Amino acid sequence: MKGLVSFIVGVFILFLSINLRGQDFEDFMEKYTDVNGQSYMQPLADAFGANLNSGLYHNAYIQNNGFQLYLGIAVMNAVIPSRSKTFMGTTQGFFRPETRVKAPTIFGKSEVVAIQGEGQTYYTFPGGLDISNLPLAVPHLTVGALYGTDLTLRWMAYDLGKEVGRIQLFGWGLRHSLDQYLPLQPVHVAAGFYNQQFSVGDAVDASAWVANIQASYQWRFITFYGGLGYERSTLDIAYTYEGDDSKIAFDLTGDNTIRGTLGLTLNLGPMKLHSDYTLARQSLLTLGLGVGIGEIQKMGE
């Protein structure tokens, strides 16, 4: 078990390091003020919120009363669509004439977009990270069950140095079996609610919650599962604008609301390998690996 925990921690830190690319994370936020800044960062709110609300379940079976545990890691990958790589930016300040142009978002191309104005002046729209995927790895613990209810916890804190800052994650969720009220076997159905908080240094605070209905069907060592959920996420950003050292802060709300998920779990003894696809405005793939006890319904139950 200690080895598994070490593996989870290592992969979590690795993915965060890849995402932030080992450079000054705030550099990508300090390029803009106000409206341009919000449009530049909006795709990050969409993708990051969608990632946080994923990988929360891999079946819908919950014992009425008994020991049930899952410890593992969920790796989410938000696939960045082309529409999230550009936005319509507007020149600001004393630049004339005011011009609107298609500019890169934080996920867009790394090349700047330069506009020539009056008197041989130029206005530049900074480039982005030039990436098409935003992965995130999260450690995950689910324990139950009492009266058909289990508890999910996600937690991590790690200092990646002054360039990135301290990363903290805390999440919790409650899930309740509906099997005890509805004669649906061999299909299992559950309802869940999950809430998570994530921060990066002093610059970023993210929160997300999702409420969903989950269903699963077990066939031999394979569990087919899916769900329908409603989600919300926010991303609060505060930084110093590099142009004049002014303080900038704004709140972003993720575009995702309704999500549908389909996936399958391979029950290899206590080892569980699961993968699913979530269809939403910001779609994504999830892969999970862990150890599960009491997650499969025994014959005759």
ZIPE-V636855 format. One record per helix or strand. SS is the DSSP state (A for helix, B for strand). FROM is the first residue (numbers start at 1). TO is the last residue. Records with the same first field share a line. If there is no record, write none. Layout:
SS->FROM-TO / FROM-TO
//
This chain:
A->2-20 / 25-28 / 34-52 / 82-84 / 118-120
B->65-79 / 86-90 / 100-104 / 113-116 / 122-125 / 133-146 / 149-159 / 166-177 / 187-200 / 204-219 / 222-240 / 247-253 / 258-268 / 271-279 / 284-293
//
